Amino acid sequence: MTARLYDLSSSWTFPNSQQEVWNVIADPDMAWPDWWPGCTLAKPLERTPVIGTSASELLLATTATLNFKASLGYTLSVSYHPTLVESPREVVFDAGGDLAGNGRVVLSTKDNGHTEMKIEWRVRPTSRWMTFLSPIARPAFTYAHAALMRRGETGLRDYLARQNNKK
């Protein structure tokens, strides 16, 4: 049985510059656990040999596997491997692990100087239990994703505020 495709999107807005948001979300060291509640590194980062020395080239050579604790009690292990990096605007990535597919994050500056971050996910669950339950549990999985994303948005907003207070 093939699991249904989840086409998920989120939009976050921050009072920070596009570059400040980019520096955190596109950090080649994938320090997301520093700001995203319920997120931990599942294993050390994997890096292929890096051709250049820029942060974008380092990010393209990196695969991060992160665990995310869902509000419904389960944990998903998801790998992220960037396939396109256009600093400081866009990251496209492949996802693997418990969710297979791809995603995209796009940053843009609003008229008021704030930064909007649009996140798109097109993934299928790969674990047997999620694939089996997906036809009936889709609303619960979608709810858990939305709650997880809200925690990420709040965590990133608080982290950026702390970074600004250090300046």
C-alpha positions as CSV (number, residue, x, y, z in Angstrom):
1,M,0.0,0.0,0.0
2,T,1.4,3.4,-1.0
3,A,0.7,6.2,1.5
4,R,-1.1,9.3,0.4
5,L,0.8,12.4,-0.5
6,Y,0.7,15.2,2.1
7,D,0.9,18.6,0.4
8,L,1.5,20.9,3.4
9,S,2.4,24.6,3.6
10,S,3.1,27.1,6.3
11,S,3.8,30.8,6.3
12,W,5.8,32.5,9.0
13,T,6.5,36.2,9.4
14,F,9.3,37.7,11.5
15,P,10.2,41.3,12.4
16,N,13.8,40.5,11.4
17,S,15.7,41.0,8.2
18,Q,15.7,38.4,5.5
19,Q,19.5,37.9,6.1
20,E,19.0,37.4,9.8
21,V,16.4,34.7,9.3
22,W,18.4,33.1,6.5
23,N,21.5,32.8,8.7
24,V,19.6,30.7,11.2
25,I,17.5,28.5,8.9
26,A,20.2,27.8,6.4
27,D,23.0,27.3,8.9
28,P,25.2,24.4,7.5
29,D,25.6,23.1,11.0
30,M,21.8,22.6,11.2
31,A,21.4,24.0,14.6
32,W,17.6,23.7,14.4
33,P,17.5,21.9,17.8
34,D,18.7,25.2,19.4
35,W,15.5,26.9,18.6
36,W,12.8,24.3,17.5
37,P,11.1,22.7,20.6
38,G,10.8,19.0,20.2
39,C,13.6,18.8,17.5
40,T,16.8,16.9,18.1
41,L,19.6,15.6,15.9
42,A,18.9,11.9,15.2
43,K,22.5,11.3,14.3
44,P,25.6,13.4,13.4
45,L,25.5,15.4,10.2
46,E,26.6,13.7,7.0
47,R,28.8,15.7,4.6
48,T,30.0,14.9,1.2
49,P,33.3,16.5,0.2
50,V,32.8,20.2,-0.2
51,I,33.8,21.8,-3.5
52,G,33.9,25.4,-2.3
53,T,34.1,27.3,0.9
54,S,30.8,29.3,1.0
55,A,28.0,28.5,3.5
56,S,25.8,27.6,0.5
57,E,28.3,25.1,-0.8
58,L,28.7,23.6,2.6
59,L,24.9,23.4,3.1
60,L,24.5,21.6,-0.3
61,A,27.1,19.0,0.9
62,T,25.1,18.4,4.2
63,T,22.4,15.9,5.1
64,A,20.8,16.3,8.5
65,T,18.6,13.7,10.1
66,L,16.4,15.3,12.7
67,N,13.8,13.8,15.1
68,F,10.6,15.7,15.6
69,K,8.3,15.0,18.6
70,A,4.7,15.4,17.5
71,S,2.0,16.6,19.8
72,L,0.2,13.3,19.4
73,G,3.2,11.5,21.1
74,Y,5.0,9.9,18.2
75,T,8.4,10.9,16.9
76,L,9.3,11.3,13.2
77,S,12.9,11.0,12.0
78,V,13.4,13.0,8.8
79,S,16.5,13.6,6.8
80,Y,17.0,16.9,4.9
81,H,19.4,17.2,2.0
82,P,19.4,20.5,0.2
83,T,19.4,20.3,-3.6
84,L,19.2,24.0,-4.4
85,V,20.5,27.0,-2.3
86,E,19.9,30.5,-3.4
87,S,21.2,32.7,-0.6
88,P,19.5,34.5,1.1
89,R,16.2,33.5,-0.5
90,E,15.5,29.9,-1.2
91,V,16.4,26.3,-0.1
92,V,14.9,23.3,-1.9
93,F,15.5,19.9,-0.3
94,D,14.8,16.2,-0.5
95,A,13.4,14.5,2.5
96,G,13.9,10.9,3.6
97,G,13.3,8.7,6.6
98,D,9.8,8.6,8.0
99,L,8.6,11.2,5.4
100,A,9.9,10.9,1.9
101,G,9.5,13.6,-0.7
102,N,10.7,17.2,-1.1
103,G,10.3,20.6,0.3
104,R,11.0,24.2,-0.3
105,V,11.6,27.3,1.9
106,V,11.4,30.7,0.4
107,L,12.2,34.0,2.2
108,S,11.0,37.4,1.0
109,T,11.0,40.9,2.5
110,K,7.7,42.6,3.2
111,D,7.0,46.3,2.7
112,N,7.4,46.8,6.4
113,G,10.9,45.3,6.5
114,H,9.7,42.0,8.0
115,T,10.6,38.7,6.6
116,E,8.0,36.2,5.3
117,M,9.0,32.5,5.2
118,K,6.9,30.2,3.1
119,I,7.4,26.5,3.7
120,E,6.1,23.8,1.3
121,W,6.2,20.1,1.9
122,R,5.2,17.3,-0.5
123,V,5.8,14.1,1.4
124,R,4.5,10.6,1.9
125,P,4.9,8.7,5.2
126,T,7.1,5.7,4.8
127,S,6.6,3.9,8.1
128,R,4.2,1.0,8.0
129,W,2.0,2.3,10.8
130,M,1.6,5.8,9.3
131,T,0.9,4.3,5.8
132,F,-1.7,2.0,7.3
133,L,-3.4,4.7,9.3
134,S,-3.1,7.5,6.8
135,P,-6.5,7.0,5.2
136,I,-8.3,7.5,8.5
137,A,-5.7,9.5,10.6
138,R,-5.0,12.1,7.9
139,P,-6.8,14.9,9.9
140,A,-4.8,14.0,13.0
141,F,-1.5,13.8,11.2
142,T,-2.3,17.2,9.5
143,Y,-3.2,18.7,12.9
144,A,0.1,17.3,14.4
145,H,2.1,18.8,11.6
146,A,0.4,22.3,12.1
147,A,1.1,22.1,15.8
148,L,4.8,21.2,15.2
149,M,5.2,24.0,12.7
150,R,3.7,26.5,15.2
151,R,6.2,25.4,17.8
152,G,9.0,25.9,15.2
153,E,7.7,29.4,14.3
154,T,7.5,30.4,18.0
155,G,10.9,28.9,18.7
156,L,12.6,30.7,15.8
157,R,10.9,34.0,16.7
158,D,12.2,33.8,20.3
159,Y,15.6,32.7,19.1
160,L,15.9,35.6,16.7
161,A,14.8,38.0,19.4
162,R,17.5,36.7,21.8
163,Q,20.1,37.1,19.0
164,N,19.0,40.7,18.5
165,N,19.2,41.4,22.2
166,K,22.8,40.2,22.2
167,K,23.8,42.8,19.7
